[in-house]
Amino acid sequence: MSTPLDSPDQGGLATLDRELEELIREESIEPGDHERFSHYVKKEKILESALTGKPVRALCGKKWTPGRDPEKFPVCPSCKEIYESLQK
């Protein structure tokens, strides 16, 4: 009898591991000062991330799992510009 751990290519933990590795790869190659800013993300996506641990994508394209107080950082200039252009 086999268990899900005996055949990791069928999903479960192996899928989560692959998704985590992809996220780490994306985060490590992303250039710039994104970590120094607060980013604009839909409120419902922030809540979903808090409940599930899934990463979110900001208006500027940055993808990460929120975990710090955005009030302590200046707003990302790219996010702000995109947000303002959507308000017109």
C-alpha positions as CSV (number, residue, x, y, z in Angstrom):
1,M,0.0,0.0,0.0
2,S,1.4,3.4,-0.9
3,T,1.0,6.7,0.9
4,P,0.9,10.2,-0.7
5,L,4.5,10.7,0.5
6,D,5.6,7.6,-1.5
7,S,4.5,9.2,-4.7
8,P,5.2,13.0,-4.4
9,D,4.6,13.8,-8.0
10,Q,0.9,13.4,-7.5
11,G,0.4,16.6,-5.7
12,G,0.1,17.4,-2.0
13,L,3.4,18.4,-0.3
14,A,5.4,18.0,-3.6
15,T,3.1,20.6,-5.2
16,L,3.5,23.0,-2.3
17,D,7.3,22.5,-2.4
18,R,7.4,23.3,-6.2
19,E,5.2,26.4,-5.7
20,L,7.5,27.6,-2.8
21,E,10.6,27.0,-4.8
22,E,9.1,29.0,-7.7
23,L,8.2,31.8,-5.4
24,I,11.7,31.9,-3.9
25,R,13.2,31.9,-7.4
26,E,10.9,34.8,-8.4
27,E,11.7,36.8,-5.3
28,S,15.4,36.3,-5.5
29,I,15.7,37.5,-9.1
30,E,13.4,40.5,-8.7
31,P,15.6,43.6,-8.8
32,G,15.0,47.0,-7.2
33,D,14.0,48.5,-3.9
34,H,10.6,46.8,-3.6
35,E,11.4,45.7,0.0
36,R,11.7,49.3,1.1
37,F,8.2,50.3,0.2
38,S,4.5,49.5,1.1
39,H,2.6,48.3,-1.9
40,Y,-1.0,48.6,-3.1
41,V,-2.9,45.4,-3.1
42,K,-6.7,44.7,-3.0
43,K,-7.9,44.4,0.6
44,E,-9.6,41.1,0.0
45,K,-6.3,39.7,-1.3
46,I,-4.5,40.8,1.9
47,L,-7.2,39.0,4.0
48,E,-7.0,35.9,1.8
49,S,-3.2,35.9,2.2
50,A,-3.5,36.2,6.0
51,L,-5.8,33.2,6.1
52,T,-4.1,31.0,3.5
53,G,-0.5,32.1,3.5
54,K,-0.6,32.6,-0.3
55,P,1.4,35.4,-1.8
56,V,-0.2,38.5,-3.2
57,R,0.7,40.6,-6.2
58,A,0.9,44.4,-5.9
59,L,-0.1,46.9,-8.6
60,C,3.6,47.3,-9.5
61,G,3.9,43.5,-10.0
62,K,5.8,42.7,-6.8
63,K,4.8,39.3,-5.5
64,W,5.3,38.4,-1.8
65,T,3.6,37.2,1.3
66,P,2.7,40.2,3.5
67,G,4.0,40.1,7.0
68,R,5.1,43.6,8.1
69,D,3.4,46.8,9.1
70,P,2.9,48.9,5.9
71,E,2.6,52.1,8.0
72,K,6.3,51.9,8.7
73,F,7.4,52.3,5.0
74,P,6.8,54.9,2.3
75,V,4.4,54.0,-0.5
76,C,5.9,52.4,-3.6
77,P,6.1,55.1,-6.3
78,S,5.1,52.6,-9.1
79,C,2.0,51.4,-7.2
80,K,1.0,55.0,-6.4
81,E,1.4,56.0,-10.0
82,I,-0.7,53.1,-11.3
83,Y,-3.3,53.6,-8.6
84,E,-3.7,57.3,-9.4
85,S,-4.0,56.5,-13.2
86,L,-6.9,54.1,-12.4
87,Q,-8.7,56.8,-10.4
88,K,-9.1,59.1,-13.4
